[in-house]
Amino acid sequence: MPDEAFIGIDVGTSSVKAVAVSGTGTVLATADSPMQVTVPQPGWAEQQPEDWWAATVKSVRTVTDILGASTIVKAIGLSGQMHSLIALDSYGNVIRPAILWSDVRTSAQCITIREIVGDDGLRRMCGNPALEGFTATKLLWMRDNEPANFGRIAHFCLAKDFVRFRMTGELATEPSDAAATLLMDVAQRRWSTEMCDLLGLDRSLLPPILESGGIAGRVNAKAADMMGVPTGTPVAGGGADNACAAAGAGVVAAGTLLVSVGTSGTVVAPVEKPLVDP
C-alpha cells in the first residue's frame, strides 16, 4: 500500500507555508516561500494575489517532491491571513492588488459605516466594530475612490479562498474568515442581508459560506500538475489563520487561551456561544 499524506497551506503575510503530515500527525515535509508587502502610500499595504498562488505552487511542489511518488496526497487544508480584500471580475481575474488586513486607508469608510449602521446595529448584526482592517470597509473605499474598478467586481474573496479558487475553480469561504469581513451575522452563521442592504453592497458579490472541515472543491488538472498532487484531491474549507492556530495549539474549549505575537498580535479564547463586548 502507498503511504498517505495530508497537506496544509498557510497563506501568510510574510510567507506562504506548506506542510505534509501523515494520518497520525507526523510531520513529513515542510517548505515556505517568502512574500513582500507593497506600501504605495503611507498607511497602505498591498500584495499581489497571483504571487500567493505562485508561492503556494512552489511550496507545495517542494513538499510533494520530498514525499516522492510513493506517497499519495489524500487532502489539502488551508489557513490564511484575515480581512484582506481580493476583488475579482466575472472571468475570475484579479482587478487590483489585494488590500491587506494591516492597511488603514479606510478611516473615512469606518466613520460612514458607524453613521449608517450605528454601534448597536454593528453589535447586533455582525458582533464587531467598524475598524479599518475589515473587508467591508475596503469595498466601500473602492466604491468611493476607484469606481471603475468597483464596477468590475463580480466576486470578492479572502486570501486562502483565492488560493483554493486557483486550485479548484470554486469560490467559497467559511465562517472564521466570513466573520472577519463585517458582513456576516456571526450568531446566525450566515451573511447579513441587513448589513449588505444598509451599505448598498450587492449580495451576489459574496461567496457561499461552507464549513471549515467540509470539502469546498477538488484540485483541477492544471493545478494538480503544477503542485504534484492527484487531480480531484479534496480541498477543505479551511480557516482564518488565528482560528487554525488556536486549533493547532489545542485551544478549542472554553477556559483556554491563545496569545500569538507575529506580524500582528492576537488573543484568542473559545466561547460556547456568541458574546459581544458592549
C-alpha positions in Angstrom: 0.0 0.0 0.0 1.3 3.5 -0.8 1.9 5.9 2.1 -0.6 8.7 2.6 -0.2 12.3 3.4 -2.2 15.4 4.1 -1.0 18.9 3.0 -1.7 22.1 4.9 -1.1 25.5 3.4 -0.9 28.8 5.2 -1.2 32.0 3.1 0.6 34.4 5.4 1.6 38.0 5.1 5.4 37.3 5.2 5.4 33.9 3.5 3.3 31.0 2.1 4.0 27.8 4.0 3.2 24.2 3.2 3.5 21.2 5.5 2.8 17.5 4.8 1.7 15.2 7.7 0.9 11.6 8.0 -2.5 10.3 9.1 -1.2 10.2 12.6 0.1 13.8 12.5 3.8 13.1 12.0 5.4 15.9 10.0 6.8 14.5 6.8 8.0 17.7 4.9 7.8 21.5 5.1 8.5 24.4 2.8 7.9 28.1 2.7 8.1 30.9 0.1 8.7 34.5 1.3 6.3 37.3 0.3 6.7 41.0 0.1 4.3 43.7 1.2 4.0 46.8 -1.1 3.3 50.2 0.5 2.2 52.6 -2.3 1.3 55.3 0.2 1.8 55.7 3.9 -0.7 53.5 5.8 -1.4 51.4 2.7 -0.4 47.7 2.5 -0.9 45.5 -0.6 0.1 42.2 -2.1 -0.5 40.6 -5.5 -2.9 37.6 -5.1 -1.2 35.8 -8.0 2.0 36.0 -6.0 0.2 34.0 -3.3 -0.7 31.4 -5.9 2.8 31.2 -7.3 4.2 30.8 -3.8 1.7 28.1 -3.0 2.7 26.2 -6.1 6.4 26.5 -5.2 5.9 25.5 -1.6 3.6 22.5 -2.3 5.7 21.3 -5.1 8.8 21.3 -2.8 6.8 19.2 -0.3 5.5 16.7 -2.8 9.0 16.3 -4.3 10.2 15.5 -0.8 7.4 13.0 -0.3 8.1 11.2 -3.6 5.9 9.2 -5.9 5.2 6.5 -3.3 3.2 8.9 -1.1 -0.3 9.8 -2.1 -1.7 13.2 -1.1 -5.3 12.5 0.2 -6.5 16.0 1.0 -5.4 19.7 1.3 -6.3 22.1 4.1 -5.9 25.9 4.1 -5.4 28.8 6.5 -4.5 32.4 5.8 -4.4 36.0 6.7 -7.7 37.5 7.6 -9.7 40.5 6.3 -7.7 41.2 3.1 -9.8 42.1 0.0 -9.3 40.3 -3.3 -11.6 41.7 -6.0 -12.4 39.5 -9.0 -14.1 40.3 -12.3 -16.7 38.0 -13.9 -13.9 35.9 -15.5 -12.2 35.3 -12.1 -9.3 37.7 -12.9 -7.8 39.9 -10.2 -8.9 43.6 -10.6 -6.3 45.3 -8.4 -3.7 44.3 -5.8 -5.2 42.9 -2.6 -5.8 45.4 0.2 -4.4 43.8 3.3 -5.7 43.5 6.9 -2.9 45.9 8.0 -4.0 48.6 5.6 -5.5 51.7 7.3 -6.7 53.8 4.4 -10.3 53.2 5.2 -10.8 55.5 8.2 -13.5 57.6 6.4 -15.4 54.5 5.4 -15.3 53.3 9.0 -17.0 56.6 10.1 -19.6 56.1 7.3 -20.4 52.6 8.5 -20.8 53.8 12.1 -23.0 56.6 11.0 -25.2 54.4 8.8 -25.4 51.3 11.0 -24.6 52.6 14.5 -22.8 50.7 17.2 -25.9 48.9 18.3 -26.5 47.7 14.8 -22.9 46.6 14.4 -23.2 44.6 17.7 -26.5 43.1 16.7 -25.7 42.2 13.0 -22.0 41.3 13.0 -20.6 41.4 16.5 -17.7 43.6 15.6 -16.8 47.3 15.5 -16.1 49.1 12.2 -12.4 49.0 12.0 -10.0 49.8 9.1 -8.9 46.1 8.8 -12.3 44.7 8.0 -13.1 43.7 4.4 -16.4 45.7 4.1 -14.5 49.0 4.7 -12.2 48.2 1.8 -15.1 47.5 -0.6 -16.6 50.9 0.3 -13.1 52.5 -0.2 -13.0 51.0 -3.7 -16.5 52.3 -4.4 -15.6 55.8 -3.2 -12.1 56.0 -4.7 -11.9 53.5 -7.6 -15.4 53.5 -9.1 -14.2 52.0 -12.4 -12.6 49.1 -10.6 -15.5 48.7 -8.2 -17.9 48.5 -11.1 -16.0 45.5 -12.4 -16.3 43.4 -9.3 -18.3 40.2 -9.7 -17.0 38.5 -6.6 -14.7 39.1 -3.7 -12.8 36.6 -1.6 -10.1 36.4 1.1 -6.5 35.2 0.8 -6.8 31.5 1.4 -10.1 31.4 -0.5 -8.3 32.9 -3.5 -5.7 30.1 -3.4 -8.4 27.5 -3.2 -10.1 29.2 -6.2 -7.0 28.8 -8.2 -6.7 25.2 -7.2 -10.3 24.2 -7.8 -12.1 26.8 -9.8 -14.7 27.0 -6.9 -15.3 30.2 -4.9 -16.3 29.8 -1.3 -15.4 30.9 2.2 -16.0 29.6 5.7 -17.3 31.0 9.0 -14.0 32.2 10.6 -13.0 34.3 7.5 -16.5 35.4 6.8 -16.8 36.7 10.4 -13.8 38.9 9.7 -15.5 40.8 6.8 -18.0 42.9 8.8 -20.7 41.4 6.6 -21.5 38.2 8.4 -24.2 37.6 11.0 -21.9 35.8 13.4 -24.7 34.5 15.7 -26.6 33.0 12.7 -23.5 31.9 10.8 -24.7 33.5 7.5 -24.2 36.6 5.5 -26.1 39.6 6.9 -28.7 40.7 4.4 -29.5 43.8 6.5 -25.8 44.8 6.7 -25.4 44.5 2.9 -28.6 46.4 2.2 -27.6 49.3 4.6 -24.2 49.6 3.0 -25.5 49.2 -0.6 -23.5 46.2 -1.4 -24.8 43.6 -3.8 -25.2 40.2 -2.1 -24.1 38.5 -5.3 -20.6 39.6 -4.5 -20.5 37.3 -1.5 -19.1 33.7 -1.9 -21.0 30.8 -0.3 -20.2 30.1 3.3 -19.2 26.4 3.7 -17.9 24.6 6.8 -14.2 24.7 7.6 -13.9 20.9 7.7 -16.0 20.2 4.7 -14.9 19.8 1.1 -15.0 23.1 -0.7 -13.7 21.9 -4.0 -11.3 19.5 -5.7 -7.9 20.2 -7.3 -8.3 20.6 -11.1 -6.0 19.0 -13.6 -3.9 22.1 -14.3 -3.3 22.9 -10.6 -2.6 19.2 -9.9 0.1 19.1 -12.5 1.7 22.3 -11.1 1.7 21.1 -7.5 2.4 17.4 -7.9 -0.9 16.2 -6.3 -3.6 13.9 -7.8 -6.3 15.5 -9.8 -9.5 15.6 -7.8 -7.8 15.8 -4.4 -10.3 17.3 -2.0 -9.6 20.8 -0.6 -11.2 21.7 2.7 -12.9 25.0 3.6 -10.0 25.7 6.0 -9.9 28.6 8.3 -8.6 32.0 9.2 -5.0 31.9 10.5 -5.8 32.7 14.1 -8.6 30.2 14.3 -6.4 27.5 12.8 -3.5 28.4 15.1 -5.8 28.1 18.1 -7.0 24.6 17.0 -3.4 23.6 16.3 -2.4 24.7 19.8 -5.2 22.7 21.3 -7.1 25.9 22.3 -10.6 24.5 21.4 -12.6 24.7 24.6 -13.9 27.4 26.9 -11.3 28.2 29.6 -8.3 28.0 27.3 -6.5 30.9 25.7 -4.0 31.5 22.8 -1.7 34.5 22.7 0.1 35.0 19.3 2.7 37.6 18.6 3.8 37.8 15.0 3.1 40.2 12.1 0.1 41.1 14.3 -0.7 40.3 17.9 -3.8 38.4 18.8 -5.5 36.9 21.8 -8.0 34.1 21.0 -10.4 32.4 23.5 -13.0 29.9 22.5 -16.6 30.5 23.9 -19.6 28.3 23.9 -22.0 30.9 22.4 -21.5 34.3 20.6 -20.5 37.0 23.0 -20.3 40.7 22.0 -18.2 43.1 24.1 -20.6 46.0 24.9 
